[in-house]
Amino acid sequence: MLVTTDNKALELTEAHQRDKDNLSLIANKSIGELVKANPELLIFPECIKDNEDDIVSDPIFELTFSDSKTMLATGNIMGFIGVQGTQLKIQSRFAQGAINQVDNSVEQANNRGASNEDYFLHYMLQKVLCFNLFDLKHSRSQTNVFDFLVYLFPYFLKKALSQGLYKEYQKKTYNDSNLKGAIDIKTHLQRNLPFRGNIAYRVREHSFDNPISQLIRHAIELIKQKPSLRDVLHSDSETLNFVNLIVQHTPSYHARDRHTFINTNRKPFVHPYFTEYTGLQKICLQILRHDGLKYAHNDDKAYGILFDGAWLWEEYLNTLLRDIGYKHPTSNNRKGGTKVYAQKFSGNNVRRYPDFVKDNRIILDAKYKRMKDNHISRDDLNQILSYLFLYRANIGGYIAPTVDDNLALNMGVLNGFGGSIHKFKLAIPQQVASYQAFKTAITENEAKLIRAIEALSFEQSDDDLLAIS
């Protein structure tokens, strides 16, 4: 497995010629194009077409060739992707030890061993997708990817079954006295002579015991066989209830039918109402391949699970800020935001969606990138200024991750209508010995960040008192 970080250029050596050939099949292609052509590829956020950052048009990575070098350059996408026999793991650039990866050698990057765990990515996923992860014992192996998929299974299960248990018409055969379909003459003659009151017949009826439900059941049973992973099936009461519901409604389950239902579900599931089952079907298929991403070597289809770093950072911050009164407008579901124009005319119904808003007076923007302490880029500054103007707010700010210490900095008072700009940095723990140690350290840093952000409300109150006087 090749290992790199997001937003990094990595040199592929001659020893990886086969990997170059395989990766070139998916390199430089937009995410939207790859998702459409590769049904086994899972991307977060799932509604990429509505993503404000327009990641649908970005590639997962780019390959560039020169006279003597082949460079693999990543963007904001993290996770795992594979094609044929090559697998690529993209960690967060803020992960433990990632800051020290100054070389561009695949061999040196891969030889760092398991000490450079991406606890940060797993922690954000645990917070955003609401699954319980008590320990994390990873290596740079196939098991890493398989475990990763199992951790995400409850999230897809809950989203799908929140729409109800799927049922579809199935052909059923019966042999009883309650005739309600077409008589099966051959079976009837074989089983019911001499006649004793039963009639063999076939009927189409709605059933919860169908190929989709069976696929989910087989994934559940496979997870149950993994001692280190099966706890995810009862990590919370909702997950346990949904697991029991699937088991209850798949009475025809048998382990020998696994490959049959894998083949039956090769075609992507599409339904106008049960839309969330598409993602559940994808992750069940990957889990049931048993080797995680080590399959489909005989074709050029991409497979894996990937996350937009900017989206994940924003949603992670939302889990912290919503408890202190911040709203999170999103363009994905068209909730919140503010109109750009005061009156609605044809063609100008435009809205803007800041990341976080409190009382229409404080605007905060999530930035998944390294921000210099005393500098704000032109685009970032113009963005927050436009939000302040549209909301008539007087406090704006940015929240970014850092590998250094927490930071809360007042950038200064604005000209014109007044107000102030602030910069906050959340320290991502480095050099920690375990996932539990990482969680303890980052929880402390989160508390410091929240206290610094809450102080903005006091600044706002002081400004309001000055305006009144």
N, C-alpha and C positions, 0 to 999 in steps of 0.2 A: 504494500500500500504506500503510495506517495503521500507525503504530508507537507502542507504549507499553511499559511494564514491568509485571511482575507486582505485585500489591498496590498498584495505583495508580488514582486517579480521574482521568479524562481528559474534557475538555469537547469535544463534537462541535458544530461551528458550523453555521450555516445552509448554508454552502457544501457540506456533506456530507450533504445531505438524502437523496440516493440511498443512501449508505452506511448511514444510519440505518435506512432501510426494509429493506435487505438484512440487516443485522445483527440486526434485530428478529426475524427468522425463527428465530434460534438463541439469542437472548439469554434469560437467566433460566431456561433449561432445564437440568436435571441432566445430568451427563456420561453417566450410565447411559442416560438417555433418548435422548441424541444419538447415542451409539455404536450403539444398537439400530436407530435409524432411518436412520443414515448409514453404509453399509458402507465408504465411502472414507475414513473418519476413523480415524486411528491414534492410540492413547493409550498412553503409558507411565506406570506399569507396566501391562502387558497384563492382569494378573489384578486389575483394579480392584475387583471385588466382594470380594476377600479383603484389600484394602488396609486397614491398621489405621487410617489417617487418614480412612477412609470418604469418599474423594473422589468415589465414584460418585454421591453425592447432592448434590454441589456443582455450581454452574454454572461454565462456563468464564469467562463475564463476565456482568455485569448492566448493563442499560440502565434508567436512571431519568429520568423526564420531569418538568420543572417548567414554570412559566409561560414562562420565556425560555431555559432551559438543558436540554440533554440530556447526561447524564453516563454515561460508560462506565467501569465499575469492575471491575478484574480481581482474581483471587485468586492462588493459588499456582501456577497453570498457566502454562507457557511454551511457545513454539513458534509455529506458523503455522496459521491457519485461514481458510478462505474460504467464501463462499456467494454464488452468482451472480457478479456482477462486482466484489465487494468482498473484499479480503484484509486480514487483521489479523495483524501480527507482534507477539508479546509477548516482550520480552526479559527477562533477569534484572534485578532491581532493583540487583544488585551488579555489573552490567556496567560497562565503562569509560564514564564520562560520565553514567551513569544517575542518580547521586546529585545531579547538577547540574540535572536536569530538574524545576525547581520550577514551571514554568508549566504551564497546563492546555490549551494550544492545540495542536491537531493540526498546523496549518501549521508552527508553530515547532518542534514535535517532529520533523516530517518533514524540515525544512530544515537539520537539524544535519549532514546529509551522512553520508559513510561513516566519519567519524572515531570515532563511538561504536559500535564493533564489539562484539558480544556474544561476546568470546573466552571468557568464563567458562562460558557454556552449552556451547559446542563442546568446551571442554577437559574438562568433566565427562562429556560424552557419549563422548568419545574414551577416557577412563579406564574408564567403566562398561561400555560396549558393546564395548570392545576392538577398535577399528578404528584404522588408522594415518592420521593427518592431518598432513602435513608442512608445509603452508602453508594460509593462509586468506585469500582475496582476495574479500571480499564487498562487495556494494553492496545498497541497499534495493530490489532489483529482483526480477523473476521468476526470474532465474538463481540468485539466492540460494537460493530454495526448492528448485529443481530439483537444485542441487548438494547441498543438505542431504539430500535423499532418496537420492541416489546414495551419499553417505558411509555411510548406514545400511544399504544393500543387503547388504553382506557379513554383517552381524549377523543379518539375517533368513534369509539363505541358509544360514548355518552352523546356525542353530537348526532350520530345517526339515529339512535333509539329515542332521542328526544322528539323525533318526528313520528314515532310510533313503530311498532314491529311490522316489518314488511311482509306482505302476503301477495301471492299471485296465483293464477289458475294453474292447477296441476291435474294430470290425469291419474285418477285413482281407480283401483279395482276392488270390488267387494263381492262377498258371497254370503248373502243373508236374505231375509224375507222382506226387506225394505227397498224394493225395486224403485230406482229413481233415475235410471240412465239407460244406455244401450246394452241389451243383453249380449254377453260374451258366450256365444253358442258353444264354441269348442271347449272352453273351460267348464261351462255348465254341464256338458255331456260327460266330461272326464270326472267331475267331482260330485255331481248331484244325482247320479243314477244308482240305485232306484231313488225316485224323488221323495225328499223328506221335508220339503217346505222352503229350502234355500234356493236362491237364483243367483248365478254369477253375472255381474254386470260391470260396465265401465261408466265413469262419470267425470266431468270436468268441474272442479270446485275450488274455491279460494282456500289456500292453505298457507300457514306460517312455515311449514316444513318444506322449504324450497331451496334451490341451489345457493342463493345468497345467504340464507340462514345457516345452511349446512357449511358453507365456507367459513362463516364466523365461528361456528361450533368447532370446526377442525382447528382453527387458530387457537381457540380457548384451550382445547385439549392438549395441543402441543406445548403451550405455555405452562400448563399444569405439570408437564413432565420435567420442567427445568427448576430444580430446587432453589436456585439463586434468583429466579425471576417470577415464580408463580405468585408471590405476595402482591404483585400489582393487580391481580384479579380481585382482591378484596382490600385494596388500599383505602377505600371509602365505601359508605353504604350504597351510594348510587351505582357505583361500578359493580358491586356484588349483586345488587338487585337485577341489573341488566344481564349479567353473566347467567344468573339463575333463570332469567326469562328465556334466554336463548336455549339453554339446556332443556328447559321444560317443553319448548315448542319444536324441538328437533328429535322426536322419538325414534326416527329411522336412522339415527347416526350410527355409523360403524367405521372404525379406524381404517379398514381396508379400502374405503371409498375416497380416501384423501386425494389421490391423483385424479380420480374421476371428476371431482368438484373443482379442482384446480383448472383442469382443462375446460370444464363447463363455464368457468368464469374468466376465461381469457379475453373475452370481449368486454370492454369497459361498460360498467352499469350506468344506464341513463334512464331517469324517470322524472317527470315534471314536478312531482311532489317530494319523493324521497331523495332529494338532491344530496344529502349528507352521506348517503350510502356509497357514493362514488369513492370518497377518500377511504372509507372503512374497507371497501373491497380491495383497494390498492395495497393497503398496509397488511391486510390478511394474506394476500398473495405473496408479499415479500416475506412475511413471517413463515409461511408454509413452505417456502423454498429451503428452509432449515439452515442454510449456510449464509443467511443474510443477503449480501450483495453478490455472493459467489454463484452466479447462475447466468443463464442466457449467453454463454460464451460463444455460441455458434451463430449469433446474429449481431447486428450493429445497433441494437436498441440500447438506449441509456436507461439506467435504473438507479434509484437512490432516494434520498430525502435531504432537502436543502432549505435553508432559512435566509430570508433577507435580513441582514444585520441591523439596518436602520429601523425596519418594522419591529423586530424583536426588542430592540433597545427601547423604542417608544412604548410598546405594550408593557414591557417590564416596569418602566417608570410609572405607568398608569396604575400599577398595583400598589405603588407607594404613595402617589399623590391623590388618588381618589379619596383616601381616608382623611385628608385634610382639606377637603372642599373643592378640589380642582375637577373641572369637567374636561372630558376628552373628546372633542369633536372629531369625527372621522368622515372622510370622503367615501369610504367603502360602503357605508349604509346610509349616507346622506343625512346623518344626524348632527345637529349642532351647526357650528360655523356661523358666518355672518354674510349678508348680502353686500356685494360691492357697490351696487347702484341703489339709490334711495327709492326709485320708482321702477316698476317692472314693465319693460317694453319687450317687444319681440327680439330675441337674440341676445338680450343682456341680463338674463337671469343667472348671473355668475355669483358663486359663493367662494369664500376662502375659509380654510380649516386650520387654525392654529393647533398646535399639539395639545396645549393645556391652557385653560382659562379659569380664573377665579373671580367671581362677582363682576365680570366684564371690566375689571380694573388691573388685573395682573395677567400677563401673557408669557408663557414659558415655552421654549422650543427645544425638542430633543435632538441632539446631534451625536450620531454614532461616528465619531472621528476624534482625532487628537486636535485639540484647540490650544493655541498658544495663550499663555496667561494674559498678556497685555495687548492682544491683537484679535480683531474680528474681521473676517473676510468681507469683501464688499457685498457679495450676494447674501450672506447671512445677515449682515446689518440691514440691508434694504428690506429683507423679508420681515424682520421683527418690527422695523419702523412702519411698514405698511399695515401690519396687524394692529399696532398701537393706534394708528390714525383711524382705521375702520371701527375699532371698538371704543375709541376715545379713552383708551387706557393710559395710565401714567407710569406703569412699571413693566419692563420687559426683561427677558433673560434667556439664558441657554443652560442646558444640562448635558454634560459630556462625560464619558468615562476617562479615567487616567490610571496609569500604573504608578503614579507618585502618590502624594498625600491629598486628602480632601481639600477642596478649595472653594471659598465663597468670596467673590470679588465684585465690588461696585465699580463699574467701568466709568461712571460719571453721569452728570446731569445733562440733559438734552437741550439744545436750543429750540426755538420755535414755541411749541405748546408746552414745553417742559417735560418732566418725567425723568426716568433713569433707566440705565441698562446694567444688568448684572450677569455674572458668569459663575456657574456652579460646576464643580467636578467631583464625581464619585470615584473614590479610590478602589480599584479592583485588586484584591489581595494577591500578592506574589509570594513565592517561596513558602507555601503551606504544605504540610505533610499529608493531609487527607481532605476529603470532601467535607467532612464535618467541621474541620478546622477552617476551611474556606467559608462555610456558611456562618460560622460564629464571627469571623472577622468582617465579612461583608455586611452582616446584620448591624454591627457596631457602626460601620461607615454609613449605612443607610440612615441610622438614627441621627448622626451628625448632619447629613444632608437635609433631612426633614426639618431639623431645628433651624438651620440656616435659611431654608425656604420660608418657613413660618414667620421668620423675622421680617419678611417683606410686607406682611399684613400690618405690622406695627409701623413700618415706614409709610405705608399707605395711609394709616390712620393719622399719623403726624401731619402728612401733607393735607389731608382733608381739614384738620383743625386749623392749619395756617390759612387755607382758602376761606374758611368761615370767618376767621378773625379779620 
